Amino acid sequence: MEFSPLETSLITVVFSVACGLVVKHRSVSRAECQKQHVRQDEKFSILFRMVRALVVHSSIPEEEKVRILNQRGDD
């Protein structure tokens, strides 16, 4: 079954509009996105403090603890 260029274009437009509506319906608002980022930052902060506590209370040498705790995370 062959389609003419006009039919192909119309099918593409209809499919694109349908996809756009689905994406718009499922997307989150800017305010909700910012709330999610705040919650995610809070979770990362908790995890960061937990890992630091594990390092402080572990049995690794003191020099290694100091090196780990003083890392800034960019290496």
PQR file with spaces between the fields and no chain letter, atoms N, CA, C, O and H, PARSE charges and radii, in Angstrom:
ATOM       1  N    MET     1       0.833   -1.165    0.000 -0.4000 1.5000
ATOM       2  CA   MET     1       0.000    0.000    0.000 -0.0000 2.0000
ATOM       3  C    MET     1       0.885    1.237    0.000  0.5500 1.7000
ATOM       4  O    MET     1       1.685    1.429    0.915 -0.5500 1.4000
ATOM       5  N    GLU     2       0.750    2.055   -0.994 -0.4000 1.5000
ATOM       6  CA   GLU     2       1.562    3.264   -1.103 -0.0000 2.0000
ATOM       7  C    GLU     2       0.731    4.480   -0.709  0.5500 1.7000
ATOM       8  O    GLU     2      -0.469    4.559   -0.973 -0.5500 1.4000
ATOM       9  H    GLU     2       0.100    1.898   -1.738  0.4000 1.0000
ATOM      10  N    PHE     3       1.409    5.414   -0.073 -0.4000 1.5000
ATOM      11  CA   PHE     3       0.762    6.663    0.309 -0.0000 2.0000
ATOM      12  C    PHE     3       1.319    7.793   -0.536  0.5500 1.7000
ATOM      13  O    PHE     3       2.495    7.791   -0.901 -0.5500 1.4000
ATOM      14  H    PHE     3       2.384    5.349    0.141  0.4000 1.0000
ATOM      15  N    SER     4       0.478    8.742   -0.840 -0.4000 1.5000
ATOM      16  CA   SER     4       0.945    9.938   -1.549 -0.0000 2.0000
ATOM      17  C    SER     4       1.686   10.822   -0.544  0.5500 1.7000
ATOM      18  O    SER     4       1.541   10.640    0.665 -0.5500 1.4000
ATOM      19  H    SER     4      -0.477    8.744   -0.544  0.4000 1.0000
ATOM      20  N    PRO     5       2.473   11.769   -1.033 -0.5600 1.5000
ATOM      21  CA   PRO     5       3.177   12.675   -0.116  0.2800 2.0000
ATOM      22  C    PRO     5       2.214   13.420    0.819  0.5500 1.7000
ATOM      23  O    PRO     5       2.545   13.649    1.982 -0.5500 1.4000
ATOM      24  N    LEU     6       1.046   13.794    0.332 -0.4000 1.5000
ATOM      25  CA   LEU     6       0.078   14.485    1.166 -0.0000 2.0000
ATOM      26  C    LEU     6      -0.441   13.577    2.283  0.5500 1.7000
ATOM      27  O    LEU     6      -0.567   14.010    3.429 -0.5500 1.4000
ATOM      28  H    LEU     6       0.777   13.608   -0.613  0.4000 1.0000
ATOM      29  N    GLU     7      -0.739   12.334    1.955 -0.4000 1.5000
ATOM      30  CA   GLU     7      -1.205   11.394    2.966 -0.0000 2.0000
ATOM      31  C    GLU     7      -0.124   11.129    4.011  0.5500 1.7000
ATOM      32  O    GLU     7      -0.409   11.060    5.206 -0.5500 1.4000
ATOM      33  H    GLU     7      -0.636   11.982    1.025  0.4000 1.0000
ATOM      34  N    THR     8       1.102   10.984    3.556 -0.4000 1.5000
ATOM      35  CA   THR     8       2.215   10.767    4.474 -0.0000 2.0000
ATOM      36  C    THR     8       2.367   11.954    5.412  0.5500 1.7000
ATOM      37  O    THR     8       2.568   11.779    6.614 -0.5500 1.4000
ATOM      38  H    THR     8       1.334   11.041    2.585  0.4000 1.0000
ATOM      39  N    SER     9       2.271   13.153    4.869 -0.4000 1.5000
ATOM      40  CA   SER     9       2.380   14.367    5.691 -0.0000 2.0000
ATOM      41  C    SER     9       1.250   14.438    6.709  0.5500 1.7000
ATOM      42  O    SER     9       1.487   14.771    7.870 -0.5500 1.4000
ATOM      43  H    SER     9       2.107   13.295    3.893  0.4000 1.0000
ATOM      44  N    LEU    10       0.038   14.131    6.295 -0.4000 1.5000
ATOM      45  CA   LEU    10      -1.090   14.173    7.214 -0.0000 2.0000
ATOM      46  C    LEU    10      -0.962   13.142    8.329  0.5500 1.7000
ATOM      47  O    LEU    10      -1.253   13.430    9.490 -0.5500 1.4000
ATOM      48  H    LEU    10      -0.154   13.860    5.351  0.4000 1.0000
ATOM      49  N    ILE    11      -0.527   11.948    7.970 -0.4000 1.5000
ATOM      50  CA   ILE    11      -0.319   10.913    8.986 -0.0000 2.0000
ATOM      51  C    ILE    11       0.745   11.364    9.977  0.5500 1.7000
ATOM      52  O    ILE    11       0.589   11.176   11.184 -0.5500 1.4000
ATOM      53  H    ILE    11      -0.290   11.714    7.027  0.4000 1.0000
ATOM      54  N    THR    12       1.814   11.951    9.481 -0.4000 1.5000
ATOM      55  CA   THR    12       2.892   12.437   10.342 -0.0000 2.0000
ATOM      56  C    THR    12       2.389   13.536   11.268  0.5500 1.7000
ATOM      57  O    THR    12       2.714   13.546   12.455 -0.5500 1.4000
ATOM      58  H    THR    12       1.941   12.103    8.501  0.4000 1.0000
ATOM      59  N    VAL    13       1.600   14.460   10.732 -0.4000 1.5000
ATOM      60  CA   VAL    13       1.072   15.555   11.558 -0.0000 2.0000
ATOM      61  C    VAL    13       0.152   15.008   12.640  0.5500 1.7000
ATOM      62  O    VAL    13       0.255   15.420   13.795 -0.5500 1.4000
ATOM      63  H    VAL    13       1.336   14.453    9.767  0.4000 1.0000
ATOM      64  N    VAL    14      -0.729   14.105   12.299 -0.4000 1.5000
ATOM      65  CA   VAL    14      -1.648   13.535   13.282 -0.0000 2.0000
ATOM      66  C    VAL    14      -0.878   12.792   14.367  0.5500 1.7000
ATOM      67  O    VAL    14      -1.174   12.937   15.553 -0.5500 1.4000
ATOM      68  H    VAL    14      -0.813   13.770   11.360  0.4000 1.0000
ATOM      69  N    PHE    15       0.099   12.006   13.967 -0.4000 1.5000
ATOM      70  CA   PHE    15       0.906   11.276   14.936 -0.0000 2.0000
ATOM      71  C    PHE    15       1.678   12.241   15.837  0.5500 1.7000
ATOM      72  O    PHE    15       1.758   12.020   17.045 -0.5500 1.4000
ATOM      73  H    PHE    15       0.339   11.887   13.004  0.4000 1.0000
ATOM      74  N    SER    16       2.244   13.300   15.271 -0.4000 1.5000
ATOM      75  CA   SER    16       2.994   14.286   16.051 -0.0000 2.0000
ATOM      76  C    SER    16       2.094   14.997   17.055  0.5500 1.7000
ATOM      77  O    SER    16       2.483   15.194   18.207 -0.5500 1.4000
ATOM      78  H    SER    16       2.180   13.479   14.290  0.4000 1.0000
ATOM      79  N    VAL    17       0.913   15.377   16.633 -0.4000 1.5000
ATOM      80  CA   VAL    17      -0.027   16.042   17.541 -0.0000 2.0000
ATOM      81  C    VAL    17      -0.427   15.094   18.670  0.5500 1.7000
ATOM      82  O    VAL    17      -0.506   15.507   19.827 -0.5500 1.4000
ATOM      83  H    VAL    17       0.597   15.217   15.697  0.4000 1.0000
ATOM      84  N    ALA    18      -0.676   13.847   18.346 -0.4000 1.5000
ATOM      85  CA   ALA    18      -1.040   12.863   19.371 -0.0000 2.0000
ATOM      86  C    ALA    18       0.094   12.694   20.383  0.5500 1.7000
ATOM      87  O    ALA    18      -0.149   12.656   21.589 -0.5500 1.4000
ATOM      88  H    ALA    18      -0.612   13.511   17.406  0.4000 1.0000
ATOM      89  N    CYS    19       1.316   12.592   19.897 -0.4000 1.5000
ATOM      90  CA   CYS    19       2.472   12.462   20.801 -0.0000 2.0000
ATOM      91  C    CYS    19       2.616   13.713   21.667  0.5500 1.7000
ATOM      92  O    CYS    19       2.888   13.614   22.864 -0.5500 1.4000
ATOM      93  H    CYS    19       1.512   12.622   18.917  0.4000 1.0000
ATOM      94  N    GLY    20       2.435   14.871   21.073 -0.4000 1.5000
ATOM      95  CA   GLY    20       2.518   16.124   21.821 -0.0000 2.0000
ATOM      96  C    GLY    20       1.488   16.196   22.930  0.5500 1.7000
ATOM      97  O    GLY    20       1.799   16.642   24.034 -0.5500 1.4000
ATOM      98  H    GLY    20       2.213   14.952   20.102  0.4000 1.0000
ATOM      99  N    LEU    21       0.262   15.762   22.655 -0.4000 1.5000
ATOM     100  CA   LEU    21      -0.781   15.773   23.680 -0.0000 2.0000
ATOM     101  C    LEU    21      -0.471   14.810   24.815  0.5500 1.7000
ATOM     102  O    LEU    21      -0.711   15.118   25.982 -0.5500 1.4000
ATOM     103  H    LEU    21       0.009   15.399   21.758  0.4000 1.0000
ATOM     104  N    VAL    22       0.056   13.655   24.473 -0.4000 1.5000
ATOM     105  CA   VAL    22       0.417   12.691   25.512 -0.0000 2.0000
ATOM     106  C    VAL    22       1.529   13.249   26.396  0.5500 1.7000
ATOM     107  O    VAL    22       1.462   13.131   27.619 -0.5500 1.4000
ATOM     108  H    VAL    22       0.250   13.404   23.525  0.4000 1.0000
ATOM     109  N    VAL    23       2.532   13.844   25.799 -0.4000 1.5000
ATOM     110  CA   VAL    23       3.648   14.409   26.569 -0.0000 2.0000
ATOM     111  C    VAL    23       3.153   15.555   27.442  0.5500 1.7000
ATOM     112  O    VAL    23       3.528   15.643   28.611 -0.5500 1.4000
ATOM     113  H    VAL    23       2.586   13.939   24.805  0.4000 1.0000
ATOM     114  N    LYS    24       2.326   16.422   26.902 -0.4000 1.5000
ATOM     115  CA   LYS    24       1.809   17.552   27.677 -0.0000 2.0000
ATOM     116  C    LYS    24       0.959   17.061   28.840  0.5500 1.7000
ATOM     117  O    LYS    24       1.021   17.627   29.931 -0.5500 1.4000
ATOM     118  H    LYS    24       2.022   16.351   25.952  0.4000 1.0000
ATOM     119  N    HIS    25       0.182   16.037   28.627 -0.4000 1.5000
ATOM     120  CA   HIS    25      -0.675   15.499   29.679 -0.0000 2.0000
ATOM     121  C    HIS    25       0.140   14.856   30.801  0.5500 1.7000
ATOM     122  O    HIS    25      -0.233   14.943   31.971 -0.5500 1.4000
ATOM     123  H    HIS    25       0.132   15.577   27.741  0.4000 1.0000
ATOM     124  N    ARG    26       1.241   14.219   30.447 -0.4000 1.5000
ATOM     125  CA   ARG    26       2.043   13.492   31.438 -0.0000 2.0000
ATOM     126  C    ARG    26       3.136   14.328   32.078  0.5500 1.7000
ATOM     127  O    ARG    26       3.772   13.871   33.027 -0.5500 1.4000
ATOM     128  H    ARG    26       1.544   14.149   29.497  0.4000 1.0000
ATOM     129  N    SER    27       3.376   15.536   31.591 -0.4000 1.5000
ATOM     130  CA   SER    27       4.467   16.338   32.131 -0.0000 2.0000
ATOM     131  C    SER    27       4.063   16.981   33.457  0.5500 1.7000
ATOM     132  O    SER    27       2.878   17.105   33.769 -0.5500 1.4000
ATOM     133  H    SER    27       2.859   15.908   30.820  0.4000 1.0000
ATOM     134  N    VAL    28       5.066   17.386   34.227 -0.4000 1.5000
ATOM     135  CA   VAL    28       4.838   18.031   35.507 -0.0000 2.0000
ATOM     136  C    VAL    28       4.982   19.538   35.362  0.5500 1.7000
ATOM     137  O    VAL    28       5.676   20.027   34.470 -0.5500 1.4000
ATOM     138  H    VAL    28       6.028   17.286   33.974  0.4000 1.0000
ATOM     139  N    SER    29       4.327   20.256   36.238 -0.4000 1.5000
ATOM     140  CA   SER    29       4.423   21.712   36.203 -0.0000 2.0000
ATOM     141  C    SER    29       5.792   22.142   36.731  0.5500 1.7000
ATOM     142  O    SER    29       6.517   21.349   37.333 -0.5500 1.4000
ATOM     143  H    SER    29       3.763   19.860   36.962  0.4000 1.0000
ATOM     144  N    ARG    30       6.125   23.389   36.499 -0.4000 1.5000
ATOM     145  CA   ARG    30       7.412   23.915   36.955 -0.0000 2.0000
ATOM     146  C    ARG    30       7.490   23.871   38.481  0.5500 1.7000
ATOM     147  O    ARG    30       8.529   23.520   39.039 -0.5500 1.4000
ATOM     148  H    ARG    30       5.536   24.033   36.010  0.4000 1.0000
ATOM     149  N    ALA    31       6.400   24.224   39.154 -0.4000 1.5000
ATOM     150  CA   ALA    31       6.394   24.217   40.622 -0.0000 2.0000
ATOM     151  C    ALA    31       6.603   22.801   41.161  0.5500 1.7000
ATOM     152  O    ALA    31       7.369   22.600   42.103 -0.5500 1.4000
ATOM     153  H    ALA    31       5.555   24.509   38.701  0.4000 1.0000
ATOM     154  N    GLU    32       5.923   21.824   40.564 -0.4000 1.5000
ATOM     155  CA   GLU    32       6.083   20.436   41.002 -0.0000 2.0000
ATOM     156  C    GLU    32       7.501   19.939   40.744  0.5500 1.7000
ATOM     157  O    GLU    32       8.062   19.204   41.556 -0.5500 1.4000
ATOM     158  H    GLU    32       5.301   21.988   39.798  0.4000 1.0000
ATOM     159  N    CYS    33       8.070   20.335   39.631 -0.4000 1.5000
ATOM     160  CA   CYS    33       9.449   19.947   39.318 -0.0000 2.0000
ATOM     161  C    CYS    33      10.417   20.519   40.354  0.5500 1.7000
ATOM     162  O    CYS    33      11.334   19.827   40.796 -0.5500 1.4000
ATOM     163  H    CYS    33       7.613   20.933   38.971  0.4000 1.0000
ATOM     164  N    GLN    34      10.216   21.771   40.737 -0.4000 1.5000
ATOM     165  CA   GLN    34      11.079   22.388   41.745 -0.0000 2.0000
ATOM     166  C    GLN    34      10.928   21.699   43.094  0.5500 1.7000
ATOM     167  O    GLN    34      11.911   21.521   43.813 -0.5500 1.4000
ATOM     168  H    GLN    34       9.472   22.333   40.377  0.4000 1.0000
ATOM     169  N    LYS    35       9.692   21.306   43.448 -0.4000 1.5000
ATOM     170  CA   LYS    35       9.480   20.565   44.694 -0.0000 2.0000
ATOM     171  C    LYS    35      10.222   19.236   44.661  0.5500 1.7000
ATOM     172  O    LYS    35      10.819   18.826   45.657 -0.5500 1.4000
ATOM     173  H    LYS    35       8.893   21.451   42.864  0.4000 1.0000
ATOM     174  N    GLN    36      10.182   18.564   43.515 -0.4000 1.5000
ATOM     175  CA   GLN    36      10.884   17.287   43.385 -0.0000 2.0000
ATOM     176  C    GLN    36      12.389   17.480   43.545  0.5500 1.7000
ATOM     177  O    GLN    36      13.063   16.652   44.157 -0.5500 1.4000
ATOM     178  H    GLN    36       9.696   18.896   42.706  0.4000 1.0000
ATOM     179  N    HIS    37      12.914   18.571   42.995 -0.4000 1.5000
ATOM     180  CA   HIS    37      14.349   18.848   43.128 -0.0000 2.0000
ATOM     181  C    HIS    37      14.713   19.115   44.586  0.5500 1.7000
ATOM     182  O    HIS    37      15.760   18.666   45.052 -0.5500 1.4000
ATOM     183  H    HIS    37      12.367   19.243   42.497  0.4000 1.0000
ATOM     184  N    VAL    38      13.868   19.837   45.304 -0.4000 1.5000
ATOM     185  CA   VAL    38      14.132   20.119   46.715 -0.0000 2.0000
ATOM     186  C    VAL    38      14.144   18.816   47.505  0.5500 1.7000
ATOM     187  O    VAL    38      15.041   18.587   48.317 -0.5500 1.4000
ATOM     188  H    VAL    38      13.018   20.202   44.925  0.4000 1.0000
ATOM     189  N    ARG    39      13.148   17.961   47.269 -0.4000 1.5000
ATOM     190  CA   ARG    39      13.108   16.662   47.964 -0.0000 2.0000
ATOM     191  C    ARG    39      14.331   15.825   47.630  0.5500 1.7000
ATOM     192  O    ARG    39      14.890   15.158   48.502 -0.5500 1.4000
ATOM     193  H    ARG    39      12.420   18.148   46.610  0.4000 1.0000
ATOM     194  N    GLN    40      14.749   15.858   46.368 -0.4000 1.5000
ATOM     195  CA   GLN    40      15.921   15.089   45.954 -0.0000 2.0000
ATOM     196  C    GLN    40      17.180   15.636   46.628  0.5500 1.7000
ATOM     197  O    GLN    40      18.036   14.861   47.055 -0.5500 1.4000
ATOM     198  H    GLN    40      14.296   16.399   45.660  0.4000 1.0000
ATOM     199  N    ASP    41      17.300   16.950   46.726 -0.4000 1.5000
ATOM     200  CA   ASP    41      18.450   17.546   47.405 -0.0000 2.0000
ATOM     201  C    ASP    41      18.481   17.160   48.876  0.5500 1.7000
ATOM     202  O    ASP    41      19.551   16.900   49.428 -0.5500 1.4000
ATOM     203  H    ASP    41      16.604   17.579   46.380  0.4000 1.0000
ATOM     204  N    GLU    42      17.309   17.121   49.518 -0.4000 1.5000
ATOM     205  CA   GLU    42      17.242   16.706   50.923 -0.0000 2.0000
ATOM     206  C    GLU    42      17.699   15.258   51.085  0.5500 1.7000
ATOM     207  O    GLU    42      18.422   14.934   52.027 -0.5500 1.4000
ATOM     208  H    GLU    42      16.441   17.332   49.069  0.4000 1.0000
ATOM     209  N    LYS    43      17.280   14.393   50.168 -0.4000 1.5000
ATOM     210  CA   LYS    43      17.685   12.983   50.233 -0.0000 2.0000
ATOM     211  C    LYS    43      19.194   12.843   50.046  0.5500 1.7000
ATOM     212  O    LYS    43      19.840   12.074   50.758 -0.5500 1.4000
ATOM     213  H    LYS    43      16.693   14.656   49.403  0.4000 1.0000
ATOM     214  N    PHE    44      19.758   13.586   49.089 -0.4000 1.5000
ATOM     215  CA   PHE    44      21.202   13.525   48.869 -0.0000 2.0000
ATOM     216  C    PHE    44      21.962   14.041   50.079  0.5500 1.7000
ATOM     217  O    PHE    44      23.026   13.524   50.417 -0.5500 1.4000
ATOM     218  H    PHE    44      19.234   14.211   48.511  0.4000 1.0000
ATOM     219  N    SER    45      21.423   15.049   50.723 -0.4000 1.5000
ATOM     220  CA   SER    45      22.064   15.591   51.918 -0.0000 2.0000
ATOM     221  C    SER    45      22.090   14.544   53.026  0.5500 1.7000
ATOM     222  O    SER    45      23.103   14.377   53.704 -0.5500 1.4000
ATOM     223  H    SER    45      20.558   15.469   50.448  0.4000 1.0000
ATOM     224  N    ILE    46      20.989   13.851   53.206 -0.4000 1.5000
ATOM     225  CA   ILE    46      20.923   12.794   54.219 -0.0000 2.0000
ATOM     226  C    ILE    46      21.919   11.689   53.899  0.5500 1.7000
ATOM     227  O    ILE    46      22.642   11.228   54.782 -0.5500 1.4000
ATOM     228  H    ILE    46      20.165   13.987   52.655  0.4000 1.0000
ATOM     229  N    LEU    47      21.958   11.261   52.634 -0.4000 1.5000
ATOM     230  CA   LEU    47      22.906   10.213   52.239 -0.0000 2.0000
ATOM     231  C    LEU    47      24.345   10.656   52.436  0.5500 1.7000
ATOM     232  O    LEU    47      25.185    9.871   52.877 -0.5500 1.4000
ATOM     233  H    LEU    47      21.370   11.636   51.917  0.4000 1.0000
ATOM     234  N    PHE    48      24.632   11.915   52.110 -0.4000 1.5000
ATOM     235  CA   PHE    48      25.984   12.447   52.283 -0.0000 2.0000
ATOM     236  C    PHE    48      26.397   12.395   53.756  0.5500 1.7000
ATOM     237  O    PHE    48      27.511   11.982   54.077 -0.5500 1.4000
ATOM     238  H    PHE    48      23.949   12.553   51.752  0.4000 1.0000
ATOM     239  N    ARG    49      25.496   12.815   54.648 -0.4000 1.5000
ATOM     240  CA   ARG    49      25.813   12.793   56.080 -0.0000 2.0000
ATOM     241  C    ARG    49      25.983   11.362   56.584  0.5500 1.7000
ATOM     242  O    ARG    49      26.824   11.097   57.443 -0.5500 1.4000
ATOM     243  H    ARG    49      24.591   13.151   54.387  0.4000 1.0000
ATOM     244  N    MET    50      25.177   10.439   56.046 -0.4000 1.5000
ATOM     245  CA   MET    50      25.294    9.042   56.469 -0.0000 2.0000
ATOM     246  C    MET    50      26.646    8.460   56.064  0.5500 1.7000
ATOM     247  O    MET    50      27.286    7.763   56.852 -0.5500 1.4000
ATOM     248  H    MET    50      24.493   10.655   55.349  0.4000 1.0000
ATOM     249  N    VAL    51      27.073    8.742   54.851 -0.4000 1.5000
ATOM     250  CA   VAL    51      28.355    8.217   54.381 -0.0000 2.0000
ATOM     251  C    VAL    51      29.504    8.821   55.184  0.5500 1.7000
ATOM     252  O    VAL    51      30.451    8.120   55.541 -0.5500 1.4000
ATOM     253  H    VAL    51      26.553    9.308   54.212  0.4000 1.0000
ATOM     254  N    ARG    52      29.422   10.118   55.467 -0.4000 1.5000
ATOM     255  CA   ARG    52      30.458   10.748   56.297 -0.0000 2.0000
ATOM     256  C    ARG    52      30.518   10.092   57.675  0.5500 1.7000
ATOM     257  O    ARG    52      31.607    9.860   58.200 -0.5500 1.4000
ATOM     258  H    ARG    52      28.653   10.688   55.176  0.4000 1.0000
ATOM     259  N    ALA    53      29.372    9.795   58.261 -0.4000 1.5000
ATOM     260  CA   ALA    53      29.342    9.148   59.578 -0.0000 2.0000
ATOM     261  C    ALA    53      29.953    7.759   59.506  0.5500 1.7000
ATOM     262  O    ALA    53      30.651    7.337   60.429 -0.5500 1.4000
ATOM     263  H    ALA    53      28.488    9.984   57.835  0.4000 1.0000
ATOM     264  N    LEU    54      29.693    7.041   58.410 -0.4000 1.5000
ATOM     265  CA   LEU    54      30.300    5.722   58.258 -0.0000 2.0000
ATOM     266  C    LEU    54      31.816    5.816   58.184  0.5500 1.7000
ATOM     267  O    LEU    54      32.523    4.990   58.763 -0.5500 1.4000
ATOM     268  H    LEU    54      29.126    7.383   57.661  0.4000 1.0000
ATOM     269  N    VAL    55      32.314    6.817   57.476 -0.4000 1.5000
ATOM     270  CA   VAL    55      33.759    6.987   57.358 -0.0000 2.0000
ATOM     271  C    VAL    55      34.355    7.339   58.716  0.5500 1.7000
ATOM     272  O    VAL    55      35.390    6.794   59.100 -0.5500 1.4000
ATOM     273  H    VAL    55      31.740    7.488   57.006  0.4000 1.0000
ATOM     274  N    VAL    56      33.710    8.241   59.442 -0.4000 1.5000
ATOM     275  CA   VAL    56      34.227    8.672   60.747 -0.0000 2.0000
ATOM     276  C    VAL    56      34.296    7.499   61.719  0.5500 1.7000
ATOM     277  O    VAL    56      35.244    7.401   62.498 -0.5500 1.4000
ATOM     278  H    VAL    56      32.869    8.683   59.131  0.4000 1.0000
ATOM     279  N    HIS    57      33.319    6.620   61.684 -0.4000 1.5000
ATOM     280  CA   HIS    57      33.265    5.532   62.649 -0.0000 2.0000
ATOM     281  C    HIS    57      33.841    4.218   62.123  0.5500 1.7000
ATOM     282  O    HIS    57      33.683    3.174   62.756 -0.5500 1.4000
ATOM     283  H    HIS    57      32.549    6.700   61.051  0.4000 1.0000
ATOM     284  N    SER    58      34.494    4.264   60.988 -0.4000 1.5000
ATOM     285  CA   SER    58      35.085    3.034   60.455 -0.0000 2.0000
ATOM     286  C    SER    58      36.473    2.818   61.047  0.5500 1.7000
ATOM     287  O    SER    58      37.005    3.674   61.755 -0.5500 1.4000
ATOM     288  H    SER    58      34.622    5.112   60.473  0.4000 1.0000
ATOM     289  N    SER    59      37.038    1.668   60.745 -0.4000 1.5000
ATOM     290  CA   SER    59      38.338    1.317   61.323 -0.0000 2.0000
ATOM     291  C    SER    59      39.486    1.545   60.342  0.5500 1.7000
ATOM     292  O    SER    59      40.529    0.903   60.468 -0.5500 1.4000
ATOM     293  H    SER    59      36.606    0.974   60.171  0.4000 1.0000
ATOM     294  N    ILE    60      39.325    2.429   59.386 -0.4000 1.5000
ATOM     295  CA   ILE    60      40.414    2.726   58.449 -0.0000 2.0000
ATOM     296  C    ILE    60      41.383    3.696   59.119  0.5500 1.7000
ATOM     297  O    ILE    60      41.013    4.382   60.072 -0.5500 1.4000
ATOM     298  H    ILE    60      38.478    2.951   59.284  0.4000 1.0000
ATOM     299  N    PRO    61      42.610    3.759   58.633 -0.5600 1.5000
ATOM     300  CA   PRO    61      43.600    4.646   59.247  0.2800 2.0000
ATOM     301  C    PRO    61      43.146    6.113   59.242  0.5500 1.7000
ATOM     302  O    PRO    61      42.405    6.552   58.363 -0.5500 1.4000
ATOM     303  N    GLU    62      43.609    6.839   60.238 -0.4000 1.5000
ATOM     304  CA   GLU    62      43.203    8.240   60.426 -0.0000 2.0000
ATOM     305  C    GLU    62      43.560    9.116   59.225  0.5500 1.7000
ATOM     306  O    GLU    62      42.783    9.995   58.852 -0.5500 1.4000
ATOM     307  H    GLU    62      44.211    6.482   60.952  0.4000 1.0000
ATOM     308  N    GLU    63      44.733    8.887   58.611 -0.4000 1.5000
ATOM     309  CA   GLU    63      45.131    9.686   57.449 -0.0000 2.0000
ATOM     310  C    GLU    63      44.162    9.482   56.283  0.5500 1.7000
ATOM     311  O    GLU    63      43.820   10.426   55.570 -0.5500 1.4000
ATOM     312  H    GLU    63      45.364    8.173   58.914  0.4000 1.0000
ATOM     313  N    GLU    64      43.729    8.241   56.105 -0.4000 1.5000
ATOM     314  CA   GLU    64      42.786    7.927   55.028 -0.0000 2.0000
ATOM     315  C    GLU    64      41.432    8.579   55.301  0.5500 1.7000
ATOM     316  O    GLU    64      40.793    9.097   54.385 -0.5500 1.4000
ATOM     317  H    GLU    64      44.007    7.475   56.684  0.4000 1.0000
ATOM     318  N    LYS    65      40.992    8.553   56.574 -0.4000 1.5000
ATOM     319  CA   LYS    65      39.744    9.224   56.928 -0.0000 2.0000
ATOM     320  C    LYS    65      39.806   10.714   56.599  0.5500 1.7000
ATOM     321  O    LYS    65      38.871   11.275   56.027 -0.5500 1.4000
ATOM     322  H    LYS    65      41.511    8.133   57.318  0.4000 1.0000
ATOM     323  N    VAL    66      40.915   11.339   56.967 -0.4000 1.5000
ATOM     324  CA   VAL    66      41.070   12.778   56.714 -0.0000 2.0000
ATOM     325  C    VAL    66      41.039   13.056   55.218  0.5500 1.7000
ATOM     326  O    VAL    66      40.414   14.019   54.773 -0.5500 1.4000
ATOM     327  H    VAL    66      41.674   10.882   57.431  0.4000 1.0000
ATOM     328  N    ARG    67      41.710   12.216   54.447 -0.4000 1.5000
ATOM     329  CA   ARG    67      41.732   12.409   53.003 -0.0000 2.0000
ATOM     330  C    ARG    67      40.326   12.266   52.408  0.5500 1.7000
ATOM     331  O    ARG    67      39.921   13.065   51.563 -0.5500 1.4000
ATOM     332  H    ARG    67      42.217   11.434   54.808  0.4000 1.0000
ATOM     333  N    ILE    68      39.597   11.261   52.848 -0.4000 1.5000
ATOM     334  CA   ILE    68      38.242   11.034   52.336 -0.0000 2.0000
ATOM     335  C    ILE    68      37.307   12.175   52.740  0.5500 1.7000
ATOM     336  O    ILE    68      36.551   12.684   51.912 -0.5500 1.4000
ATOM     337  H    ILE    68      39.926   10.613   53.534  0.4000 1.0000
ATOM     338  N    LEU    69      37.360   12.569   53.994 -0.4000 1.5000
ATOM     339  CA   LEU    69      36.452   13.608   54.488 -0.0000 2.0000
ATOM     340  C    LEU    69      36.756   14.996   53.918  0.5500 1.7000
ATOM     341  O    LEU    69      35.878   15.858   53.886 -0.5500 1.4000
ATOM     342  H    LEU    69      37.974   12.155   54.666  0.4000 1.0000
ATOM     343  N    ASN    70      37.979   15.210   53.476 -0.4000 1.5000
ATOM     344  CA   ASN    70      38.336   16.522   52.925 -0.0000 2.0000
ATOM     345  C    ASN    70      38.153   16.597   51.418  0.5500 1.7000
ATOM     346  O    ASN    70      38.351   17.660   50.830 -0.5500 1.4000
ATOM     347  H    ASN    70      38.692   14.509   53.502  0.4000 1.0000
ATOM     348  N    GLN    71      37.777   15.487   50.775 -0.4000 1.5000
ATOM     349  CA   GLN    71      37.541   15.526   49.334 -0.0000 2.0000
ATOM     350  C    GLN    71      36.317   16.371   49.036  0.5500 1.7000
ATOM     351  O    GLN    71      35.344   16.375   49.790 -0.5500 1.4000
ATOM     352  H    GLN    71      37.616   14.623   51.253  0.4000 1.0000
ATOM     353  N    ARG    72      36.384   17.091   47.914 -0.4000 1.5000
ATOM     354  CA   ARG    72      35.283   17.972   47.552 -0.0000 2.0000
ATOM     355  C    ARG    72      34.334   17.318   46.554  0.5500 1.7000
ATOM     356  O    ARG    72      33.294   17.893   46.234 -0.5500 1.4000
ATOM     357  H    ARG    72      37.174   17.088   47.302  0.4000 1.0000
ATOM     358  N    GLY    73      34.665   16.136   46.059 -0.4000 1.5000
ATOM     359  CA   GLY    73      33.772   15.422   45.176 -0.0000 2.0000
ATOM     360  C    GLY    73      33.978   15.713   43.699  0.5500 1.7000
ATOM     361  O    GLY    73      33.245   15.178   42.868 -0.5500 1.4000
ATOM     362  H    GLY    73      35.510   15.669   46.319  0.4000 1.0000
ATOM     363  N    ASP    74      34.941   16.535   43.350 -0.4000 1.5000
ATOM     364  CA   ASP    74      35.156   16.875   41.939 -0.0000 2.0000
ATOM     365  C    ASP    74      36.341   16.123   41.330  0.5500 1.7000
ATOM     366  O    ASP    74      36.786   16.468   40.235 -0.5500 1.4000
ATOM     367  H    ASP    74      35.537   16.969   44.025  0.4000 1.0000
ATOM     368  N    ASP    75      36.849   15.122   42.005 -0.4000 1.5000
ATOM     369  CA   ASP    75      37.939   14.329   41.425 -0.0000 2.0000
ATOM     370  C    ASP    75      37.559   12.900   41.290  0.5500 1.7000
ATOM     371  O    ASP    75      38.358   12.090   40.820 -0.5500 1.4000
ATOM     372  H    ASP    75      36.487   14.842   42.894  0.4000 1.0000
